[in-house]
Amino acid sequence: MLKLIKRNKSSILVCLLPVAIIIGFYTICFSQDFNYQKAYQLYQQVVKGEKKLENLTSEERKQVMIIHRALSSSSDDEGSEDCREAKESARSAADELAYYAKKLKSCAENYDFSDDCYTEYRRTKSAFDDYESAVSDVSSECD
């Protein structure tokens, strides 16, 4: 898949607009600031390990997630539209949970005993609750 992407970068970037609309990111995608070429380059840097997701700004993380979801959703066309939407929501919730769990882990590994990591825990707990709900939605929509 990555070889195909490298060969057909421009055609994939053109195809991302309808995919992005389908997966619910039309607000960001219609923004005049959104640049698919830059977002794809940033995505590639993260995939190659040149940049870490947790070091990106929230806007850059959103751009990387848009590209990631657009590329991964093309291989997940099975099921009803409700099922596909539930899976997309679950993927998004999983990404968010992983992000906050890493922040919680990092906080604990800092050994800063003046910080009890409560903020990171609260965000991780909230992300887990969202993930749990999204997984339940997948189960009910995709049976």
C-alpha positions as CSV (number, residue, x, y, z in Angstrom):
1,M,0.0,0.0,0.0
2,L,2.8,2.4,0.9
3,K,4.5,1.8,-2.5
4,L,1.2,2.6,-4.2
5,I,0.9,5.8,-2.1
6,K,4.5,6.9,-3.0
7,R,3.8,6.4,-6.7
8,N,0.5,8.1,-6.8
9,K,0.8,10.8,-4.2
10,S,-1.0,13.4,-6.1
11,S,-3.9,11.2,-7.1
12,I,-4.3,9.9,-3.6
13,L,-4.3,13.5,-2.3
14,V,-7.0,14.4,-4.8
15,C,-9.0,11.3,-3.6
16,L,-8.7,12.3,0.0
17,L,-11.3,15.1,-0.2
18,P,-14.3,12.9,-0.8
19,V,-13.0,10.4,1.7
20,A,-12.5,13.1,4.3
21,I,-16.0,14.3,3.8
22,I,-17.4,10.8,4.1
23,I,-15.6,10.2,7.4
24,G,-16.9,13.4,9.0
25,F,-14.0,15.8,8.8
26,Y,-15.5,18.1,6.3
27,T,-15.3,21.1,8.7
28,I,-11.5,20.9,8.9
29,C,-11.1,19.9,5.3
30,F,-13.0,22.9,4.0
31,S,-10.9,25.2,6.1
32,Q,-8.8,27.4,3.9
33,D,-5.8,26.5,6.1
34,F,-6.0,22.8,5.4
35,N,-3.3,21.7,3.0
36,Y,-3.4,18.0,2.1
37,Q,0.1,18.0,0.7
38,K,1.6,19.3,4.0
39,A,-0.7,17.0,6.1
40,Y,0.4,14.0,4.0
41,Q,4.1,14.9,4.4
42,L,3.6,15.3,8.2
43,Y,1.8,11.9,8.3
44,Q,4.8,10.3,6.5
45,Q,7.2,11.9,9.0
46,V,5.3,10.4,11.8
47,V,5.0,7.0,10.1
48,K,8.8,7.0,9.5
49,G,9.5,8.0,13.1
50,E,11.0,11.3,12.1
51,K,8.4,13.1,14.3
52,K,6.5,11.9,17.3
53,L,2.7,12.3,17.4
54,E,2.9,13.5,21.0
55,N,5.3,16.3,20.0
56,L,2.9,17.7,17.4
57,T,0.5,20.6,18.0
58,S,-3.1,19.6,18.4
59,E,-3.8,21.0,14.9
60,E,-0.9,18.9,13.4
61,R,-2.3,15.8,15.2
62,K,-5.7,16.4,13.7
63,Q,-4.1,16.6,10.2
64,V,-2.2,13.4,10.8
65,M,-5.3,11.6,12.0
66,I,-7.3,12.8,9.0
67,I,-4.7,11.4,6.6
68,H,-4.4,8.2,8.7
69,R,-8.2,7.7,8.7
70,A,-8.6,8.5,5.1
71,L,-6.0,5.9,4.1
72,S,-7.3,3.2,6.5
73,S,-11.0,3.8,5.8
74,S,-10.5,2.8,2.1
75,S,-9.8,-0.7,3.2
76,D,-12.8,-0.9,5.5
77,D,-15.7,-0.6,3.1
78,E,-17.6,-3.6,4.4
79,G,-20.9,-3.3,6.3
80,S,-23.6,-0.7,6.4
81,E,-23.0,3.0,6.6
82,D,-23.9,3.0,10.3
83,C,-21.4,0.2,10.8
84,R,-18.6,2.1,9.0
85,E,-19.4,5.3,10.9
86,A,-19.3,3.4,14.2
87,K,-15.9,1.9,13.3
88,E,-14.6,5.3,12.3
89,S,-15.7,6.7,15.7
90,A,-14.1,3.8,17.5
91,R,-10.8,4.4,15.6
92,S,-10.9,8.0,16.5
93,A,-11.7,7.1,20.2
94,A,-8.9,4.6,20.1
95,D,-6.4,7.1,18.8
96,E,-7.4,9.6,21.5
97,L,-7.2,7.0,24.2
98,A,-3.7,6.0,23.1
99,Y,-2.6,9.6,23.0
100,Y,-3.8,10.4,26.5
101,A,-2.5,7.1,27.9
102,K,1.0,7.9,26.6
103,K,0.7,11.3,28.3
104,L,-0.2,9.6,31.6
105,K,2.6,7.1,31.2
106,S,5.0,10.0,30.5
107,C,3.8,11.9,33.6
108,A,4.4,8.8,35.8
109,E,7.8,8.2,34.3
110,N,9.0,11.7,35.1
111,Y,9.1,10.8,38.8
112,D,7.9,14.3,39.6
113,F,6.4,13.5,42.9
114,S,4.9,16.9,43.3
115,D,2.6,16.1,40.3
116,D,0.1,13.3,41.0
117,C,-0.7,13.1,37.2
118,Y,-4.4,13.7,38.0
119,T,-5.0,15.8,34.9
120,E,-3.6,13.1,32.7
121,Y,-5.5,10.4,34.5
122,R,-8.8,12.3,34.2
123,R,-8.2,12.9,30.4
124,T,-7.2,9.2,30.0
125,K,-10.3,8.0,32.0
126,S,-12.6,10.2,29.8
127,A,-11.0,8.9,26.6
128,F,-11.4,5.4,27.9
129,D,-15.1,6.0,28.6
130,D,-15.5,7.4,25.0
131,Y,-13.6,4.4,23.6
132,E,-15.7,1.9,25.6
133,S,-18.9,3.5,24.3
134,A,-17.6,3.5,20.7
135,V,-16.7,-0.2,20.9
136,S,-20.2,-0.9,22.1
137,D,-21.6,1.1,19.2
138,V,-19.5,-1.0,16.8
139,S,-20.9,-4.2,18.3
140,S,-24.5,-3.1,18.0
141,E,-24.2,-1.6,14.5
142,C,-22.0,-4.2,12.9
143,D,-23.7,-7.5,14.0
